[in-house]
Amino acid sequence: MFGPDKSFRTYTQFNFSGLKGQTKISRKGLHFYSSKVTLVFACTDKVFLDYFLGRLFEQKDIMLGSLHLSPEAVETEVPAEIYSESRFLCISPIVPIPASFNDDQGKKFISPDTDEFSDLLYDSTLSRMEESGRFTAEQLASFYKFQIVPDAGYLQKLQEANKKFARIYPLYDNDIKFEVRGYTFPFTLYAAPEVQQFIYEYGLGHFTHKGFGMLDVAGNDSVKREPRKDVVYA
């Protein structure tokens, strides 16, 4: 994390999406045709969130490849209601297997309708929940229910149209380039409400602090937003 506060340089309790806007894919990559783009950022730590926004709005010009950006405004979305059975949409790809140097294991394909897929995401979720320090050992032990059920109709339509729901994505960690397989499809998750809330706030799978695994609740009215009036941008 950029900025003078060293305590936040290794902070990972946040999640964000890719840039949202009018795009078109060509052989040279992704092209934006809209004058404005949106980044969805999730973090429940207000101190860190305000710190991040302050540093972001200090940047008058941001270059991402050939894309020239200037921060303009921030809004707060109204939180969605979470239950023990929730239908989620992927805003960014889910990575069930971590990447490691000189190893292709992270690119392995696993069918999302298998127990292995759910088990991998369960293990990563419980590990992150434990690392967060927000849950007791007794609470973590009670979170044994966890099953992902993909939308079979959606996957079938993609297959019939020869489209993919799983792709290989580049990822950089400590300036080292890795490749991981990410999955994007709607699914229903059966888990304790605390687990559902955690992944809604912090993402699902590995590398959530690098923009993977961001989710939204299906049917959530993301247009309803509350302007942030408590943040001052330098």
C-alpha positions, 0 to 999 in steps of 0.5 A, a space after each residue: 500500500 502506498 503512502 507514509 503509514 508503514 503499518 498499512 503497507 502489508 494490510 490485506 483486509 480489503 477487496 476491490 473490483 476491476 475498472 467498470 465502464 464501456 469496454 471492448 476486447 481486441 487483440 491488443 487488449 481491453 479498450 475503454 470507450 467511456 469517459 468515466 470508470 468505476 472501481 468498487 472497493 470494500 473494507 470495513 476498517 474505516 481508519 484504513 478506508 479513509 487513509 486509502 481514499 486520502 492517498 488515492 485523491 492525492 494522485 491527480 493523474 494515474 496511469 494504467 498502461 495507456 489508460 489515463 485516470 483522474 480520481 473524481 468522486 466516491 460514494 458509499 453503497 448501501 449494504 446488502 442483506 445477507 442470509 444463510 443461503 445467498 445467491 452471489 454474482 462475481 464482480 471479479 474472478 474467484 481464484 480457488 488455488 494460490 499461485 506459487 513460483 515455477 509451479 503450474 498448480 494455480 492454473 489447474 481447472 477444477 469443475 465448480 460443481 464438485 466438492 473439491 471446488 467448494 472445499 478449496 474455497 472453504 479452506 481459504 475462507 476459514 484461514 482468512 477468517 482466522 487471520 482477521 482475528 475477528 472470530 473465536 476458535 469456537 466460532 470458527 469450529 461452528 462454521 463447518 457448513 459451506 457449499 457452493 452450487 453454481 448456476 447450471 443453466 448459466 454454465 450450460 448457456 456459456 458452453 453452448 455459445 463456446 464461451 468460457 467461465 474460467 480463464 488464466 489471469 496474470 498476477 504480480 506478487 513482490 514484482 514476480 509474475 504468476 498465472 492463476 485460473 479465475 472463475 466467473 459465474 453466478 452461484 448460491 452459497 450455503 453457509 453460516 451468515 457470518 461466513 456469508 458476510 465475511 466473503 461479501 465484505 472481503 471477497 472469496 478465494 485467494 488474492 482478494 487484496 489484489 482484486 480477485 474474488 469480489 462478489 455482489 448479491 444477486 438482485 442487490 440494488 447497487 444504484 442506491 448509494 449514499 454520498 460520503 460526506 465525512 471524507 476530506 480529500 487533500 
